[in-house]
Amino acid sequence: MKQEHKLYSNGALTIVWKPNKCIHSAICVRGLPAVFDTSTSPWIHAQGANSQTIIKQINQCPSGALSYLLNDTEMEKKVESNTPFKVEALKNGPYLIKGTIILKTTDGKEEKMENPALCRCGGSKNKPFCDGSHKQNGFEG
C-alpha cells in the first residue's frame, strides 16, 4: 500500500504531494491559487509564493496529502510523536484522522501514516482512503 508521491521545489522548500491521500477538498486551491492551480499541468507551482506562505497553506491540508521538506535540513514536516491522534467525521465526507497511525491491511501489511482521510461513503476507488467520491454519490452522514 506504498503511497505514491510527487515533488515540487522552489529551492528552499520541496512540496510533497501524495495523490492517493488527496480528498480534493480544494482548500489549497482556494487558499493559494498562485501555487495550487488545477487548471494547469503540473498543478503545483512551487515558485508561486514564498516558502513561509506555502508552509502555512500546506498546514491547512485536511488529509495530509500535502506536506513539505525543508531543503536545508532534508526533514519532512512531521506531527509531534507525543501528540494523540484525533478522528473527525466530516459532514457528508470522510473520517479525518489527525496524527500518526499504523494502518494494517487485510493482507497483514502495516504502514505508518500521518493524517489520513478514510472513506465513509463506500464509493472510493482507493479504499480505505477517501478519493472524493462522496461528492458524486450523494453520501450523507
C-alpha positions as CSV (number, residue, x, y, z in Angstrom):
1,M,0.0,0.0,0.0
2,K,3.0,2.3,-0.5
3,Q,1.9,5.8,-1.2
4,E,2.9,7.4,-4.4
5,H,4.3,10.9,-4.1
6,K,5.3,13.8,-6.3
7,L,7.8,16.6,-5.5
8,Y,7.9,20.3,-6.5
9,S,10.7,22.5,-5.3
10,N,11.4,26.3,-5.1
11,G,15.0,25.7,-3.9
12,A,14.4,26.3,-0.2
13,L,11.3,24.1,0.1
14,T,10.0,21.0,-1.6
15,I,6.3,20.4,-1.7
16,V,5.4,16.7,-1.3
17,W,2.0,15.7,-2.8
18,K,0.6,12.2,-2.2
19,P,-2.3,12.0,-4.7
20,N,-3.6,8.8,-3.2
21,K,-4.3,10.6,0.1
22,C,-6.0,13.7,-1.5
23,I,-9.7,14.1,-0.8
24,H,-10.0,17.0,-3.3
25,S,-11.3,19.5,-0.7
26,A,-9.7,22.3,-2.7
27,I,-8.6,24.1,0.4
28,C,-5.1,24.5,-1.2
29,V,-6.5,25.8,-4.5
30,R,-8.8,28.3,-2.9
31,G,-6.2,29.4,-0.3
32,L,-3.2,29.8,-2.5
33,P,-4.1,29.7,-6.2
34,A,-0.7,31.1,-7.3
35,V,0.8,27.8,-6.1
36,F,-2.0,25.3,-6.4
37,D,-3.7,25.7,-9.8
38,T,-5.7,22.7,-11.1
39,S,-6.2,24.4,-14.5
40,T,-2.5,23.8,-15.3
41,S,-0.1,20.9,-15.5
42,P,1.7,20.4,-13.3
43,W,-0.8,21.8,-10.9
44,I,1.7,22.8,-8.2
45,H,3.9,25.8,-8.9
46,A,6.4,26.0,-6.0
47,Q,7.7,29.3,-7.3
48,G,4.3,30.9,-6.9
49,A,4.8,32.2,-3.3
50,N,7.4,32.4,-0.6
51,S,8.2,29.3,1.4
52,Q,6.5,30.6,4.6
53,T,3.2,31.3,2.8
54,I,3.4,27.8,1.2
55,I,4.0,26.1,4.6
56,K,1.1,28.0,6.1
57,Q,-1.2,26.7,3.3
58,I,0.1,23.2,3.4
59,N,-0.6,23.1,7.2
60,Q,-4.3,23.5,6.3
61,C,-4.5,20.4,4.2
62,P,-7.1,18.2,5.9
63,S,-5.9,14.9,4.5
64,G,-2.2,15.2,4.8
65,A,-1.8,14.8,1.1
66,L,0.4,17.9,1.1
67,S,3.5,18.1,3.2
68,Y,6.9,19.7,2.7
69,L,10.6,19.1,3.0
70,L,12.9,21.9,4.1
71,N,15.8,21.5,1.7
72,D,18.4,22.7,4.1
73,T,17.5,20.0,6.7
74,E,16.0,17.4,4.4
75,M,13.4,16.7,7.1
76,E,9.8,16.3,6.2
77,K,7.4,18.2,8.5
78,K,6.0,15.7,11.0
79,V,3.3,15.7,13.6
80,E,4.9,15.6,17.0
81,S,5.1,11.9,18.1
82,N,3.7,12.6,21.5
83,T,0.5,14.2,20.2
84,P,-2.5,11.9,20.5
85,F,-4.5,11.3,17.3
86,K,-8.0,12.6,16.7
87,V,-10.7,11.3,14.5
88,E,-13.2,13.7,13.0
89,A,-16.2,12.7,10.8
90,L,-16.7,15.5,8.2
91,K,-20.3,16.2,7.4
92,N,-21.1,14.2,4.3
93,G,-17.5,13.3,3.9
94,P,-14.6,11.2,5.2
95,Y,-13.1,10.5,8.6
96,L,-10.1,12.8,9.0
97,I,-7.5,11.4,11.3
98,K,-5.2,14.0,12.7
99,G,-2.0,12.4,14.0
100,T,0.1,9.3,13.3
101,I,-1.5,5.9,13.0
102,I,-0.4,2.4,11.8
103,L,-2.8,1.0,9.2
104,K,-2.9,-2.8,9.0
105,T,-4.3,-4.1,5.7
106,T,-6.3,-7.3,5.1
107,D,-3.0,-8.9,3.9
108,G,-1.3,-8.2,7.2
109,K,0.9,-5.4,5.9
110,E,1.4,-2.4,8.2
111,E,2.1,1.2,7.2
112,K,2.8,4.2,9.4
113,M,1.0,7.3,8.1
114,E,0.0,10.7,9.2
115,N,-3.3,12.5,8.8
116,P,-5.1,10.0,6.5
117,A,-8.6,10.7,5.3
118,L,-10.6,7.4,5.4
119,C,-13.7,6.7,3.2
120,R,-17.1,6.7,4.9
121,C,-19.3,6.5,1.8
122,G,-18.1,3.2,0.4
123,G,-17.6,4.7,-3.0
124,S,-13.8,5.3,-3.0
125,K,-11.7,3.6,-5.7
126,N,-8.8,4.0,-3.4
127,K,-10.1,2.3,-0.2
128,P,-9.6,2.7,2.7
129,F,-8.7,6.2,1.7
130,C,-11.2,8.9,0.6
131,D,-10.9,9.9,-3.1
132,G,-13.8,12.5,-3.0
133,S,-16.4,10.0,-4.3
134,H,-18.8,11.1,-1.6
135,K,-19.4,14.4,-3.6
136,Q,-20.7,12.4,-6.6
137,N,-22.6,9.6,-4.9
138,G,-24.8,11.7,-2.7
139,F,-23.4,10.3,0.6
140,E,-25.0,11.9,3.7
141,G,-23.8,11.3,7.1
